[in-house]
């Protein structure tokens, strides 16, 4: 499918006139946003949509595409609709031109979620919000259904905790959207409801009309540029060395594993009909069950596909799987979107060069003891067990111990209470 990133960039701003052209570290702000958008591997085109010829000229000067659009648009989405008439696409991502700290991997997660479920009309992003910030009306909050669909957006602190606000949990809405073309074609015809005019939130128009908006959770994002104070914070953040937040074992909510060389010793047994059998370690199977029963998703990604592999996954009841895939990065991103887990909450177990893109897509890269030296150097965690020898189980045990669930491994009563009798 054709994915287009559109960056609305309005010249007029009451607090920061000419905001898209403000200098940040020697470049106009809009250039920082465009350069990050071009790093999104799953988008085929990036276009700046502006109301001012000066922005068109600046964008053209650094080699990017820009379209001059009407000055009369009330919102970035309305500007997106105009762009759609001249730029063909199936999915359009609305990325604001005042977000120079946007992470390309967050946009990739959003796109992967849209590609994974065609029933979702629009997608957006969110992340946990400290209670102290929830009462700021400039920070938009969102509440979600169990499947990740947005129930409501508000400037008010939602949900309202009647009894003890100190224990409240909130999600901040990140104003990046992805729309299917059919949704944008209808957007201009939709009624502007009282909810939208009261909250001044354009996404409420879609909810009011019955469209589904799926929100994908990411790590906390950097500030956008709304005020002179925000601009100085962004400049400070971009001038210093990046400080990536490392994923810990306690953070992990999704474990994705390769097959050959991790769940097996990489041996391939063939008959005249093709791949005949694989040898798996029984302890890995129980490790998968223990993780899932403790609320941690398990997915399997493999560049190969065979009846033997499918039989093993069926016995283990592993539903999250991508077999015979060449793009492991995209497969991991699709799994994260499917179970609403961020890259920071995801670990990938691999053993060879074709797993490096998956290492980059996930917050924690894990490899087996007998992996090549250059793969061990690229991993965050090197296990002590070789592939096919129970390496996945070793990693599962580490996660359970980090989460305070080690008693299910060493106490018969706790194990039976959690598992009962499961196939390995």
N, C-alpha and C positions, 0 to 999 in steps of 0.2 A: 504494500500500500504506500501511496505517496504521502509523506509527512512533511509539512511546511511549518517552520517557525516564523511567526510574524512578531516583530518588535514595535509596538506603537510608541511613538516618540513625539510628544506635543511640545512645541517651543514655549508657549505661554505657561507661566507658573507664578502664582501670587507671591510665593516665598522665595523661589529660586528662578527668576526669569532666564530663559535660555538654558534650562537645566540639562538637556541632553548634550550640550556642547561644553559644559563645565569641565575644566581640566582636572584630571586625577592622575598624578604621576606621569605627566607629560603627554597624556592622551585624552581626547574628549571622552566623557563617560559612555556615550553610546558605542564607542569603539570597544571598550572593555566588554560590554554586554554582547556585542556582535561576535567578538573573538571567542567568548565562552560558548555562545550558541553554535558556532562552527565546530566545536569539539564534540557535539552531540552526534554520535555515530549513526543513530537510527533516523536522523532527519535528512531529507534530500535537498532541502533548500532553506535559506535564511533570508528574510526580507524585512527591511525597516519600513514602517508605514508612518509617515509624518505629515504635518500640516504646514510645513515651512520649507521654502526652497533652500535656505541656508543649511538645514540639516541634510537635505538631499545632496548638496554639494560636498559637505564634509564626509558623508558616508561614501560617496563615490570616490573621493580623494584617497581613502584608505582601501579601496578595491572591493567594497561590498555593494549589495543591491539595495536600492531605496525607491519607494513609490511616493509620489505626492498625492495626498488624499484630502478630502474635504475638511474645512475648518469647523464644520457644523456638527461633527459627531459628539454625542453626549458621553460616550464611553469608549474604552479601548476595544470592546467587543464590536461595537458599531463600526469602528474603523476596520476591524478584521473582516467584516462582511463585505466592505467595499473591495478590499484586497482580493477576496475570494473570487470576485468577478473576473480578475485578470491573471490570477496565479492559480493554476489547477492543483488540486490536492484532494486527499481523502480525509486526512486528519490535520487540523490546524492548531498549533500551539501558540497561545498568547503569552509572550514573555515581555514583561514591562521593561521599558528602556531606562528605568532608574534602579536597576538591580545588578550593579556591577560585580557583586559577590556571588551571583548565582552559580550553583555547582552543576556542571554538565551531567554528572551521574544521576542527579535528581530528576532532570528532564528525561533522561533515558528510562528511568523507572516509571515515570508518568506515561511515556509512550508505550512501553512494554505492557503496562496495565490496560491501555486502550486496545492494543493489538490482541491481547489475550482474551478479551470478553467483548464481543461485538454488541452485546445488549446494553452496554454502558454508553449513554449519550454524550457525557462530558466527564472529564477528570480534572482533579486538582491535587494540591499537596497540603500537608499539615504536619505539625510536630508538637511535642509536649510543651506546655507553657507553665512557668512558675505561677503559683497562686497570687503572688504580689503584683504580677502584671495583668492579671485577668480583668481587673476593674478599669483598665485604660480603654476608653472608647475608640481610640485609634488603632487598637489591636483587635482584629476580628477573630472571634472564636467559632468553632464548629463542633457539633455533636454528631456522632456516627451511629449507624445501625451495625448489627453484628457482621454484615458482609462488607462493611467499609463504605457504604453509601451515606452521603450526607443527609441528616435529618433536618438540620437547620443551621444557618449562619447568623451571628449576631454580634453587635458591638457590646452587648451586655455580657456579664459573666455567666455563661451557660455550660453545664447545667447549674441551676441554683441549688446550693447545698443549705438546706433549711437549718440543720442542727449544728454542724461543726465545719465552718468554712476552712479551718486549718487543714483538714483532710481532703479538701476538694482536689480534683484532677481536671485539667483543662487541656484542650488542643487549640493551638494557634493555626489559623488558616493562612497559608502562603499563597499569594495572589498570582499563581501561575495556572493557566487552564489549557486543557486540550479539548477540542470540539470535533465531532464528526461533521462532515460537510452538510448533511441533511439537517442537522440542528441549527447551524448558522443560517441556512436558507430560510428557516422559520423564525429566527430570532427577532428580526425587525417587525414581524407581524404579531408578535406576542403582546398581550396586554401588560402594561406596566402596573403591577399590583401595589396595593397600599404597603405591603411588607417592604418592597424595594424602595419606595419613596420615603418611608419612615426611617429605615436603617441606612439608606444610601448605599445599598449593596446590590449590584446588578445581577449577581448569581441567583438571587432570590426570584428573579423573573422566571428562570428555568424551573426551579423547584415548584413554584406556584402553578406552572403549566403542566406539571406531572413528569418532567424529565428527570432521569437519574443522574446524579453527580457522584462519582466515586472518588473518595479522598485517599491518597496513598501517603503513608507516614514516612518521613525522612528525619534525619538528624536536625537539630536546631540550626537555622540559617543565619547568615549575617544580615545586618540592617540594610534596608533600601535607603535611597536618598530622598527624603521628604522635606527636610529642614536644613538650615546651615549647620546645626549641631550634628545631624545625621551625616552630613557630608564630611565633617571632620573625623567622625568615628570610622567612616569607610576609608578615608585616606590613611588613617592610622593603621587600620586592619590590613590594608593592601601594601603598606610600606614595610611592615615587619615580615619576618619569615613565617611561612604558613605553619600552623601548629595543628596537624591532624590529630583527631581524637581516636586513639587506638581502641579497637573492640576488645573487650575482656570476655573470658569464658562465661561470666555471669550475665553478659549482655545477650548471648546467643539465643535466638528464638527459632532459627532455621538452620539446619545442617544439610548441605548439599554435597553429595559424594560422587566421584567418578567410580567406574567399575573395575576395568582391567588395570591391575597394578595397585589397587587399593582394597577393593573387596575380594579380589583374586590376586594370585601371584603373577598375573599377566600372561600365563600360559594359554594358548588357544588350541583346543582339541578339535580336529576336523574329521569329518567322514566325507564320503562322495557327495553327500547332499549339502555340504557346507559346514558351518560351525556346529559341532556336535554336543559339546558339554563344557561346563565351567566348574571349577572347584571353589566353593565358598566356605568361609569359616563360620561355624554355628554361633560363636559368641557375638559376631557382628550383628546377626539377626536379633538376638535378645537385646543388644545395645540399642538398636533402632526402636524396638518396642518400648523399652524403658524411657527413652527420650520422648516418644509420642505420648505415652501415658502421663508424663510429667509436663505436658503442654508445649513441647518443642517439636516443630515440624521437621520431617526428614524427606529429602528429595534425592532422586538419582538421575544423573546426567551421564550419558555414554555416547561416544562416537560410533559405537557398534550397536547392532540390534540382532537378537537371535531368540529362538524359541526357548533355549535354556535360560537366558536372562529373564525373559518375560515370566517364565514359570517360577523362578526364584522370587521375583518381585510380587507375583500374585500370592505365593505362599506367605510372604511377609506382610501382605496387604498394604504395600506402598503405592499409593495413588498418585503421588507427585513425582512424575517421571518424564524424561525427555530422552528418547532413544534414537540412535542413528543420526544425531545432530552434529553439524560441523561448527556452528557458532555457539560455543559454550557460554560466552559472555551474555548473549541474548537469551539463551535458555535459562540462565540463572536469574536474569532480570525479570523474565516472565514468571518464574516461580515466586520471586519476592512479591511481585504485584498480585499474584493469585492468592497468596495467604496474608497480604497486607503487612509485610515485614520489610524494614528498611535495610539497606546494605550494611549499616553498622551492626545490625542484629543478625547477620548472616555469616556463616563460616563455610568454606569450600575445602574438601579433601581431594587432592590430586597428586599426581606422581610424575608428570612428564610435561614436555614443552607445550602440547596442545591445551594444557590446563592453565597456562599463564593468563589468558584473557579472563578466565573465571576467577583467578586469584585477584585480578584488578577490580572485578565487578563486586566482590564481596569484602566485607570489613575485616575478615580474618582468613588468611591463607594457611592451610595445614597440609603437610606432606608426610609420607611414610619414611621409615628409617633407611630403606634401601633405594630411595629416590636418587637420581644423579645429583652431584654436588651443586650444580647451578640451580636446580630446583629447590634444594634445601636452602640455598642462599636467598632465594626469592620468597620463601615461606616465613610466616610469622611464628608458626609452631612446627617443630620437627618431632614426630613421635618416636618412641623407642622401639616400636614394633614394625616389622616389614609388611609390605602389601600381601594380603591373603593370609596373614598370620593373626588376625584379630586387631588390626590397626584401628578400624572404626570403633570397636568396643573400647579400646584404650581412650580414644577421644571422648566417647560418650560418657565414660566413667569420670573423666576430668570435668566435664560440664556439670554432671550431677553433683559432684563433690563441691564445685564452685557455687552451686545454687543451694547448698545445704541439704541435698537429698541423698547424701551418701549412705544413709541407713538402709535404703532399698537394696543396696549392694551387699551389705554385711549382716543384716538382721532378717531372719526368716519371717518373722511376723509382719514386718514392714513390706518385705518383698511380696508375700502372699496377699497382703491387703491391697497392694497396688496392681499386681500382675495376675495372680491366680496361676493358671497353667497356660502357657503360650508356646506355639511352635517356634523353634529356632531356625 
